[in-house]
């Protein structure tokens, strides 16, 4: 396993590629500040040549970096063309990230280049960016569908041209953890380079593939808050940050920052998060079954893999026909109501005879009823 694994958050670049999502300049700056406060190692702040507001937002973010308000490494995205590189370099960002599609299908149908021509383009663009004195990352777009020997040639070319990082992009989200590990195990011997992993979630495998990449040598994993991104998005920050902490004992993000980040990006993106979303969803630490609630009351580790207090989240119990005495008693006591066993049994009987979820007001009404 690598000695260190950090998180790059791409909410401001990949995240804004979510259909229907557009951030204002001020929103971008606010998200960047919160990401930095969450101790995110790298922030991909956007592609400055896309629009004037993105350029201005990155410029202001870099001013905040210079003043110490933001501490994360700030990265600007760039095509493998000099005009993009010039735009990124003019902002004096911490790193320029150049991407180029390297699979045969991208070369044949998108760029219409041979493998040899692609290597020349990669070398020239990375070399040009390196000449600015700014560190360079090369992203091997569609690396997961690229012949492994050609992928090695691409990496060696980028490193020779001056890149110190290479991102392995699963652009279509087709990898499995085993195939992810295979790629990293077959490029780990190449010297003078560290690896990123950028995993899309088209088959729901981004989180597992990100962990496999981290375990196989990648030192930076790309995420977005709430898993936003092109099509169905990429690795979600919340789940991956907790995953690293749980499985690899790595604190790559301040866990207390995950809920506020999720809520802020939900507000600005307009993408409402489902209640069953991992880690920060409304139901993530809400328990229903009487058996589960009984276990939680005795020892929370029976049905929680992490103490929600570490995330700034309070566990909850729902009360309906699935509830047992433990859950009802705990709920009532949390409301300041301490009832005897007969009263609780009577309330539970009525609850189980109705097919509804009971609110606190409902429980108070039942408790005060003359029929109980």
C-alpha positions as CSV (number, residue, x, y, z in Angstrom):
1,X,0.0,0.0,0.0
2,X,1.2,3.6,-0.6
3,X,2.4,5.5,2.4
4,X,0.1,8.4,1.7
5,X,-3.2,8.8,-0.1
6,X,-4.9,12.2,-0.6
7,X,-8.1,13.4,-2.2
8,X,-8.5,15.7,-5.1
9,X,-11.9,17.2,-5.3
10,X,-13.2,18.2,-8.7
11,X,-16.6,19.6,-7.8
12,X,-15.7,22.9,-9.5
13,X,-14.7,21.2,-12.7
14,X,-16.1,17.7,-13.1
15,X,-19.0,18.5,-10.8
16,X,-20.1,21.4,-13.0
17,X,-20.3,19.0,-15.9
18,X,-23.4,17.5,-14.3
19,X,-26.3,18.1,-16.6
20,X,-28.2,21.2,-15.4
21,X,-25.5,22.4,-12.9
22,X,-23.8,25.8,-13.2
23,X,-22.0,27.5,-10.4
24,X,-21.7,31.3,-10.1
25,X,-18.3,32.8,-9.4
26,X,-19.1,33.5,-5.8
27,X,-20.5,30.0,-5.3
28,X,-17.3,28.5,-6.7
29,X,-15.2,30.5,-4.3
30,X,-17.3,29.5,-1.3
31,X,-17.1,25.8,-2.3
32,X,-13.3,26.1,-2.7
33,X,-13.0,27.7,0.8
34,X,-15.0,24.9,2.4
35,X,-13.0,22.2,0.6
36,X,-9.8,23.8,1.8
37,X,-11.1,24.0,5.3
38,X,-11.9,20.3,5.0
39,X,-8.2,19.6,4.4
40,X,-8.7,18.4,0.8
41,X,-5.2,18.0,-0.7
42,X,-6.0,19.3,-4.2
43,X,-8.8,21.3,-5.7
44,X,-9.5,21.1,-9.4
45,X,-10.8,24.6,-9.8
46,X,-12.0,24.4,-13.4
47,X,-11.0,24.9,-17.0
48,X,-10.2,28.6,-17.2
49,X,-10.7,28.9,-21.0
50,X,-14.3,27.7,-20.8
51,X,-15.7,31.0,-19.7
52,X,-14.7,34.4,-18.2
53,X,-16.4,33.7,-14.8
54,X,-14.5,30.5,-14.3
55,X,-11.2,32.3,-15.1
56,X,-12.1,35.1,-12.7
57,X,-13.1,32.6,-10.0
58,X,-9.8,30.8,-10.3
59,X,-7.9,34.1,-10.2
60,X,-9.7,35.0,-6.9
61,X,-9.1,31.6,-5.5
62,X,-5.4,32.0,-6.2
63,X,-5.4,35.3,-4.5
64,X,-6.9,33.6,-1.4
65,X,-4.2,30.9,-1.7
66,X,-1.6,33.6,-1.7
67,X,-3.1,35.2,1.4
68,X,-3.3,31.9,3.2
69,X,-7.1,31.7,3.2
70,X,-7.0,28.6,1.1
71,X,-4.3,26.0,1.6
72,X,-5.2,23.2,-0.9
73,X,-3.2,22.8,-4.1
74,X,-5.1,24.5,-6.9
75,X,-5.3,22.9,-10.3
76,X,-6.4,24.3,-13.6
77,X,-7.7,21.9,-16.3
78,X,-6.4,22.2,-19.9
79,X,-6.7,20.5,-23.3
80,X,-3.4,19.5,-24.9
81,X,-3.3,22.8,-26.8
82,X,-1.1,25.9,-26.1
83,X,-3.9,28.4,-25.8
84,X,-5.4,26.4,-22.9
85,X,-2.0,26.0,-21.2
86,X,-1.3,29.7,-21.6
87,X,-4.7,30.6,-20.0
88,X,-3.9,28.3,-17.0
89,X,-0.4,29.5,-16.6
90,X,-1.5,33.1,-16.6
91,X,-3.3,32.4,-13.4
92,X,-0.2,31.1,-11.7
93,X,-2.0,28.0,-10.5
94,X,-0.2,25.4,-8.5
95,X,-0.6,22.8,-11.2
96,X,-1.7,22.5,-14.8
97,X,-3.7,19.3,-15.6
98,X,-3.5,18.4,-19.3
99,X,-5.9,15.7,-20.7
100,X,-5.8,13.7,-23.9
101,X,-7.8,10.7,-25.0
102,X,-5.5,7.7,-25.6
103,X,-7.7,4.7,-26.3
104,X,-7.8,3.5,-29.9
105,X,-11.5,4.5,-30.1
106,X,-10.7,8.0,-29.1
107,X,-7.7,8.2,-31.4
108,X,-9.7,6.8,-34.4
109,X,-13.0,8.6,-33.9
110,X,-12.4,11.7,-31.9
111,X,-8.9,13.1,-32.6
112,X,-8.1,11.1,-35.8
113,X,-4.5,10.5,-34.7
114,X,-2.2,7.5,-34.7
115,X,-0.6,6.3,-31.6
116,X,2.7,7.8,-32.6
117,X,1.0,11.2,-33.3
118,X,-0.7,11.0,-30.0
119,X,2.6,10.5,-28.2
120,X,4.1,13.5,-30.0
121,X,1.1,15.7,-29.0
122,X,1.4,14.6,-25.4
123,X,5.1,15.2,-25.3
124,X,4.8,18.7,-26.9
125,X,1.9,19.9,-24.7
126,X,3.4,18.6,-21.4
127,X,6.8,20.0,-22.3
128,X,5.3,23.4,-23.2
129,X,3.4,23.5,-19.9
130,X,6.5,22.4,-18.0
131,X,8.4,25.3,-19.5
132,X,6.2,27.7,-17.5
133,X,7.8,26.4,-14.3
134,X,4.4,25.2,-13.1
135,X,4.1,21.5,-12.1
136,X,2.1,19.4,-14.6
137,X,-0.2,16.4,-14.3
138,X,-1.1,14.5,-17.4
139,X,-4.5,12.8,-17.5
140,X,-4.7,9.7,-19.7
141,X,-8.3,9.9,-20.7
142,X,-10.0,6.6,-21.3
143,X,-7.0,4.8,-19.9
144,X,-9.2,1.9,-18.8
145,X,-9.8,1.0,-22.5
146,X,-6.2,1.5,-23.5
147,X,-3.8,-1.3,-24.3
148,X,-1.6,-1.6,-21.2
149,X,1.6,-1.5,-23.2
150,X,0.6,1.7,-25.0
151,X,-0.6,3.2,-21.6
152,X,3.0,2.6,-20.3
153,X,4.3,4.4,-23.4
154,X,2.0,7.3,-22.7
155,X,3.1,7.5,-19.1
156,X,6.8,7.4,-19.9
157,X,6.3,10.1,-22.6
158,X,4.5,12.4,-20.2
159,X,7.1,11.9,-17.5
160,X,9.9,12.5,-20.0
161,X,8.2,15.7,-21.0
162,X,8.1,16.9,-17.4
163,X,4.9,15.6,-15.8
164,X,5.4,14.5,-12.2
165,X,1.8,13.1,-11.9
166,X,-0.3,11.0,-14.3
167,X,-4.0,10.5,-13.8
168,X,-5.5,7.1,-14.8
169,X,-9.0,7.9,-16.0
170,X,-11.8,5.3,-16.1
171,X,-13.7,7.7,-18.3
172,X,-16.6,5.3,-19.0
173,X,-16.8,3.8,-15.5
174,X,-16.2,0.3,-16.8
175,X,-13.5,-1.0,-14.4
176,X,-13.8,-3.4,-11.5
177,X,-11.6,-3.4,-8.5
178,X,-9.6,-6.3,-9.9
179,X,-9.0,-4.6,-13.3
180,X,-8.2,-1.4,-11.5
181,X,-5.5,-3.1,-9.5
182,X,-4.2,-4.8,-12.6
183,X,-3.6,-1.5,-14.3
184,X,-1.7,0.0,-11.3
185,X,0.3,-3.1,-10.7
186,X,1.4,-3.0,-14.4
187,X,2.6,0.7,-14.3
188,X,4.0,0.8,-10.7
189,X,7.6,0.2,-11.9
190,X,7.7,3.4,-13.9
191,X,10.0,5.9,-12.1
192,X,9.6,9.6,-11.2
193,X,5.9,9.7,-11.3
194,X,2.9,9.5,-8.9
195,X,-0.6,8.4,-9.9
196,X,-4.0,9.8,-9.6
197,X,-7.2,7.8,-10.2
198,X,-10.3,9.4,-11.8
199,X,-13.2,6.9,-11.7
200,X,-16.6,7.5,-13.2
201,X,-19.6,5.8,-11.7
202,X,-21.5,4.5,-14.7
203,X,-21.7,1.0,-13.3
204,X,-21.8,2.0,-9.7
205,X,-18.2,0.9,-9.2
206,X,-16.4,4.2,-8.7
207,X,-16.1,3.9,-4.9
208,X,-14.7,0.4,-5.0
209,X,-12.4,1.2,-7.8
210,X,-11.1,4.2,-6.0
211,X,-10.2,2.1,-3.0
212,X,-8.6,-0.5,-5.2
213,X,-6.5,2.2,-6.8
214,X,-5.4,3.6,-3.5
215,X,-4.5,0.1,-2.3
216,X,-2.5,-0.5,-5.5
217,X,-0.4,2.6,-5.6
218,X,-2.4,5.7,-6.5
219,X,-1.6,8.6,-4.1
220,X,-4.5,10.9,-5.2
221,X,-8.1,9.8,-5.8
222,X,-10.5,12.2,-7.6
223,X,-13.9,12.9,-6.0
224,X,-16.7,15.3,-6.2
225,X,-19.1,16.4,-3.4
226,X,-22.3,14.3,-3.7
227,X,-20.7,12.4,-6.5
228,X,-21.6,15.0,-9.2
229,X,-20.1,14.8,-12.7
230,X,-20.6,14.0,-16.3
231,X,-23.5,11.6,-16.8
232,X,-23.9,9.9,-13.4
233,X,-20.8,11.4,-11.9
234,X,-17.6,10.1,-10.2
235,X,-16.5,8.9,-6.8
236,X,-18.4,10.8,-4.0
237,X,-16.2,12.7,-1.6
238,X,-18.3,11.8,1.5
239,X,-18.2,8.0,1.1
240,X,-14.6,7.9,-0.1
241,X,-13.3,10.1,2.7
242,X,-14.9,7.7,5.3
243,X,-13.8,4.7,3.3
244,X,-10.2,5.8,3.5
245,X,-10.5,6.4,7.2
246,X,-12.2,3.0,7.9
247,X,-10.2,0.7,5.6
248,X,-6.8,2.4,5.4
249,X,-6.7,4.5,8.6
250,X,-6.0,7.6,6.5
251,X,-7.5,11.0,7.5
252,X,-7.7,12.6,4.0
253,X,-10.6,14.9,4.9
254,X,-12.0,16.4,8.0
255,X,-15.0,14.2,8.6
256,X,-17.0,16.9,10.3
257,X,-16.9,18.9,7.1
258,X,-18.6,16.3,5.0
259,X,-22.2,17.1,5.9
260,X,-21.8,20.9,5.5
261,X,-20.1,20.4,2.1
262,X,-22.9,18.1,1.0
263,X,-25.6,20.6,2.0
264,X,-23.8,23.5,0.4
265,X,-23.3,21.8,-3.0
266,X,-26.8,20.4,-2.9
267,X,-28.1,24.0,-2.5
268,X,-25.9,25.5,-5.2
269,X,-26.2,22.6,-7.7
270,X,-29.9,22.1,-7.3
271,X,-29.4,18.4,-7.2
272,X,-31.4,17.0,-4.3
273,X,-29.7,14.2,-2.5
274,X,-31.8,11.0,-1.8
275,X,-32.3,10.2,1.8
276,X,-30.5,6.8,1.5
277,X,-27.3,8.4,0.2
278,X,-24.2,7.0,1.9
279,X,-22.7,8.8,4.9
280,X,-24.5,12.2,4.7
281,X,-28.0,11.1,3.5
282,X,-30.9,11.7,5.9
283,X,-31.3,8.0,6.5
284,X,-27.6,7.1,6.9
285,X,-27.9,6.9,10.7
286,X,-31.6,6.5,11.1
287,X,-32.8,3.1,12.4
288,X,-36.2,1.5,12.0
289,X,-36.3,-2.2,12.8
290,X,-37.0,-3.0,16.4
291,X,-34.1,-5.5,16.4
292,X,-31.7,-3.0,15.0
293,X,-32.8,-0.3,17.5
294,X,-32.4,-2.7,20.4
295,X,-28.9,-3.5,19.2
296,X,-28.0,0.2,18.8
297,X,-29.2,1.1,22.3
298,X,-27.1,-1.7,23.8
299,X,-24.0,-1.0,21.7
300,X,-24.1,1.3,18.7
301,X,-21.4,-0.8,16.9
302,X,-24.0,-3.5,16.3
303,X,-25.5,-1.6,13.4
304,X,-23.2,1.4,12.8
305,X,-19.7,1.2,11.3
306,X,-18.8,4.6,12.5
307,X,-20.0,6.9,15.3
308,X,-22.1,9.5,13.6
309,X,-20.9,12.0,16.1
310,X,-17.6,11.9,14.3
311,X,-19.4,13.3,11.3
312,X,-21.4,15.9,13.3
313,X,-24.5,13.8,12.7
314,X,-27.0,12.6,15.3
315,X,-28.5,9.1,15.0
316,X,-32.3,8.8,14.9
317,X,-35.0,6.2,15.3
318,X,-38.3,6.1,13.3
319,X,-41.4,5.0,15.0
320,X,-43.9,2.9,13.1
321,X,-45.3,-0.7,13.0
322,X,-41.7,-2.1,12.8
323,X,-40.7,-0.5,16.1
324,X,-40.2,-2.3,19.4
325,X,-40.3,-1.2,23.0
326,X,-36.6,-0.2,23.0
327,X,-37.1,2.2,20.2
328,X,-40.3,3.7,21.5
329,X,-38.9,4.1,25.0
330,X,-35.7,5.7,23.7
331,X,-37.7,8.0,21.4
332,X,-40.0,9.1,24.2
333,X,-37.1,9.7,26.6
334,X,-35.4,11.8,24.0
335,X,-38.6,13.9,24.0
336,X,-38.4,14.2,27.8
337,X,-41.2,11.7,28.4
338,X,-40.6,8.9,30.9
339,X,-43.5,6.5,30.9
340,X,-44.0,3.2,32.7
341,X,-43.9,-0.1,30.9
342,X,-47.7,-0.5,30.7
343,X,-48.1,2.8,29.1
344,X,-45.4,2.1,26.6
345,X,-46.9,-1.3,25.8
346,X,-50.3,0.3,25.2
347,X,-48.9,2.9,22.9
348,X,-46.9,0.3,21.0
349,X,-50.1,-1.8,20.4
350,X,-51.8,1.2,18.9
351,X,-48.7,2.1,16.8
352,X,-48.6,-1.4,15.3
353,X,-52.2,-1.3,14.3
354,X,-51.7,1.7,12.0
355,X,-49.7,1.9,8.8
356,X,-48.1,5.3,9.4
357,X,-44.9,6.8,10.6
358,X,-45.4,8.6,13.8
359,X,-44.1,12.1,14.4
360,X,-43.3,13.5,17.9
361,X,-46.7,15.3,17.9
362,X,-48.4,12.0,17.1
363,X,-46.6,10.3,20.0
364,X,-47.5,13.1,22.4
365,X,-51.1,12.8,21.4
366,X,-51.1,9.0,22.0
367,X,-49.4,9.4,25.3
368,X,-52.0,11.8,26.6
369,X,-54.9,9.9,25.3
370,X,-57.4,8.6,27.9
371,X,-57.4,5.3,26.0
372,X,-53.8,4.5,27.0
